[in-house]
Amino acid sequence: MNEINPNEENLLLREVLSEGLIRDTIVFLSAFLFIISQEWKNILLLFFPIVNFIFFIFFKIIATNRNHLVQVSNLIYYPLGSEKKNSSRLYFASMFLSIILLWMGYESYLHPQLIDNFFLSFSILFILIFTFSFLWIFIDIWRYARIKIKFENKKIVFSTLSKNLYLRIILSEFSLFLVLNFLNLLFTLFLDSEFLSIFPGLDTGRFNLSYLFGLYCIILIITPIMAIINLNIMYRYLHYHDREVIRAKFETFPEDVQDQIKTKLNLKLRKIIFDEELE
């Protein structure tokens, strides 16, 4: 792979596409191709690992660019928490969901009479993993979400999450996690057996719009949307809420040191923190 150019503020595409990202993408796509080969006519369940994988790519690219930003400007920049940990967690979830789908797809062909027995466990585990993967992002977010400057072997914290904001975010995510999993358990217990035709080996050739199908659609949409909203709240808080505090801490440095740090900062951050015009 190409070496990262330390003189550039932002990475080129060939630098973003790291060996790890390409490797993980190939593994996921290989597993997903096996799932597609089972001829799932109803593709609703296939979107769950795809959503996880899209978020994995998002965090993976940000983590790569953030590491480069630290090298260039000495800025320790975690506006969305530890992107490396988040990407690993989401990749694990996407692969776990893919393996479960692959297993259930083959079981629907080999032992279709057993799917009805397996489905309760499948539904609970499948939705639990998907919803928990997004809760997992925020569980220890307070430990990593911050903006710091490393200068002369010192680390000065400029902005971090408040305790109240963290509690509101984690409470909203945990409440959503509990509600969606409870509804899934409830709906699955009163399952219409025709819903099982969603599996390739049990496909009846007709579309069954059941209550559980509708719940799965809601879970697929609302879970990532809630995560995006909370990530945006975090990002805006770290960049805008404490701007006066950030400036006050910045002014404690000697002027020559301020100039050194400021010239190395990302243009967007200079605009956000110091109201400078983008060039």
N, C-alpha and C positions, 0 to 999 in steps of 0.2 A: 504494500500500500504506500501511497505518497506520504511524505513527511509533512507535518503541519507547518505552514509558513508563519513564523512568529511576528512578522511585520504587518500582517493583515489583521484588521479588527474583527472581521467576520470570516468564517470558513467558506472555502469553495465547496461545490457539490461533491467533488471527488474526495475531499477531506472529511466531509460529513459521513459519506458512505464508508464507514470503518469496516474492518475485517469482521468484528463481532456482530455488527448489524447485518451484514450480508450473510454471515453464517446462520444467524438466528432466523433470518427471513427464509432462507433455503429450507431449513428444518421445518418451519411452520408450514410453508407452502407444500412441502412433500407430504406432510401429514394431512393437509387439507385436500390435496389431490386424491389421496386414498378415500377420504370421505365422499368427495364428489363422485368417484367411480362407483359408489354404491347406489347411485341414481336416486338421490333424494328429490322427489318431485315437489314436496313442500319444504322450502328452504329456510323457514323461520328459525329453527334451532341453529342453523349454520351461521347466522349473523352474530350470535353471542361470542364465539371465539374471535370473530373478525373485529368486533368492537374492542375487545381487550387488546388485540394485536395492534390496532390503529393507535390506541393510547400508548402502547409500548413504544412504537416508532416515534411518537411525539416526544416522550420523555427521553428516549435514547438520543435523539438528535439534539435536544436541549442540553443534555448532560455533556455531549461531545463539545458543543459550542461553549458551554460554561467553563469547561476545563481549559479551553483555549483562551478564554477571557481572563482567567486567573493568571495564566502564563504571561499574557500581554500587559495587563494593567494591575496585577496584584490585588484584584478585586475578588473577594470570596463571596460569591453571588448565588444564593439559593432562594429565589423568590417563590418557588413552587416546592420547597422542601428538597430532599435528596432525590434528584432525578434518577441517579443510578440505582438506588434501592427501589424506587417506584417502577422503573422500567423492568427490573428483574422480577418484581412481584407480578406485574401485569403479564409478562411473558410466561411465567409459570402458570398463571391462570388460563391463558389462551391455549397453552399446550395441554393442560389438564382437561379442559373442556373438549378439546379436539379428540383426545384419547377416549373420553367417555362417549362421545358421539360415534367414533369409529367402532367401539365395542358394541354399543347398542344397535348400530346399523347392521353389523354382522350377526348379532344375536337374532335380530328380526328376520333374517333369512334362514339361519341354521335352526333356531328354536323359537319360532313365532308364538308357540303356545305358552312360553314362559314370560313373554314381554309384560303381560298383565301383572304377573307377580313382581317383576323387577321395577315396574314403572314408578311406584311410590318412592322407592329408594333413589331411583334415577332423578326424578323431579326435584326431590329435596336437595340432593347433592349438587345437581346442576345449577339450580338457582342460588343455592348457598355460596358456591364458589364464585359465581359471576358477581353477585351483590357484595360479597366480602372483599373481592379484589379491589373494589373502589373504596370501601371503608378502610381497607389496609393502607391506602395512600395517606390517609389523614391520622392514623393511630398515633404515630410519633412525629407528626409534622412540626410540633412546637420545638423539637430538638434541632431541626435543621433549617427551618424557614427563617432566613435572616440575610442581611447585607453587611459584610465586614470588609475592612481594608487591612491588608498585610503590608506593614512598612517597617523596615529595620528590625525584624524579628519580633514585632509587636502586632497584635490583632485588635483592632478597634471596632467594636460593634456599632454600626450606624443605625440599624433598624431591625426590629424583631417583632414577632407576633405578641400581642397582649394576651394575657391569660383568659380574659373574658371572650375575646374573639375566637380563640382556640376552642374554648368550651362550647360556644355557639355552633361552630363548624362541626365539631365531633359529635355533638348532640343531634344535629340535623341529619348527619350521615348515619349515625347509629339508629335513630328513630326510623329512618327510611328502610334500613336494613331489616329491622325487626318487623315492621309492618308488611313489607313485601314478602318476606319468608313466611310469616304467619298466614297471609292470604294464599300463598302458593300451597302451603300444607292443607289449608281448608278446602281450596278448590280441587286439589288432587284427591283428597279423600272422597269427594263426591263426583269423581271423574265419570264423564260419559265415555264409554268404551270405544266409541267411534273416533275419539281423538287419537287413539293409538295408531290410526292409519297415517299419522304424520311420519312414522318410520317407514323406510323404503320397502322392507319385506312384508309389510302389512298394508301397503297402499291399495286403497279401494278404487282409486281413479276419480274420487270426488272430494271437493273441498268441504271441510267440516269447520264452520265458524263457531266453536264452543266457547264457554266462559273461560276455560283455561287458556285457550288460544289467545283470547283478548288480554288476559292477564300477562301472558308471556310478552305480548307486544308492548304493554305498558311498562313492564320491568326493563325490557330492552331499551326503551326510549328514556324513561325518567331517571334511571340510575346514572348513566353518563352525563345527562343534562345537569343533575344535581351536583355531580363532581365538578363539572365545568364552572358552574355558578360559584361554588366555594373556592375553587382555585383562582378565579377572577377576583373574588373578594380579598383573598390573601395577597395577591399580586398588587392590587390597588392600595391596600393598606400599607404594605411595606414601602411602596414608592411614594405615596402621596400623604399618608396620615402623619408621618413623623418628619416631614421635610424641614421644619424649623429646627427640630432636634438634630437632624443630620447636619444641617448647615452650622449649627452651634458647635458640634463636635469637630467638624471639619476646620473651623476657624481657630481651634486650639493648636493646630499645627503652625509652625513658622511659615511665612509667606512663600519662601522658596520651595518648601515641602508641599504646600498646597498646590503650587503650580505644577510640580512634578506629578502628583497624583491626578490632578485635574486633566492634564494633557493626555494621560493614559486611559482615562475613563471612556467608556462607550458613549458615542454622541447622543444616543437616546437617553442615557442616564444623566448626562449633563443637562439635557433639556428638562427632564423630570425634576431633578434635584435643585438645579441652579437657575432654571428658567432661561437657559441660553438658547439662542436660535439655532436650529439645525442648519448645517451648511449644505 
